Amino acid sequence: MKRKGLAVIVSALFLMMASTGFAMELGIKGGIHMPTGDYGDVVDEGYTFGAQLKAPATDILSWGVHLAYTTAMADQQLMGAKADIDAAMIEVYPFLDFYPVKTDQFDLFLRGGLGFNMWEIEVESKIPGYGTVKNKDDGTDLMIAAGGGINFLRNFELLALYNRVFADDDADYFTFTIGYNFDLQR
């Protein structure tokens, strides 16, 4: 139920932004998901891909909505037992970009965002003499994202973000993405 409500909110934000009549950019991106801390002890690097809708607010500020799917996996072994771990996340948050450097060749920006992370982790353990045990947990928690990037060759974007999910077991990770922003002029 929470996920359906969140999907409706995100869809409404995307549609609201798209119908404002402002200069907009639709960005498509993909990259690497690098878990750190306790979360990094459990899963290995993974992949992320997603989209963003961004509009300029002033010459040095832009605002937008970010939506991404992230996945990470691992195989752990301990005393003959084997565990296959699959983690998946959907990130949804509004963000603000600040452009301290803008030139004809490139733009440097800082990004901050606050939103929600819908996560799911599934563990399948194979224990000798006992069999297979499957565990699954999921949730929707508050998250922050902070980092920076560079726009170059007019529409390409490189972005590095630190992400923190405030769950019972906090998860923090870095994402490094490259993307292309399409101009949606009216």
Buried (B, 14 or more C-beta within 10 A) or exposed (E): EEEEEBBEEBEEBBEEBBEEEEEBBBBEBEBBBBBBEEBBEBBBBBBBBBBBBBBBEEEBEBBBBBBBBBBBBBEBEEEEBBBBBBBBBBBBBBBBBBBEEEEEEBBBBEBBBEBBBBBBBBBBBBBEEEEEEEEEEEBBBEBBBBBBBBBBEEEBBBBBBEBBBEBEEEBBBBBBBEBBBEEBEE
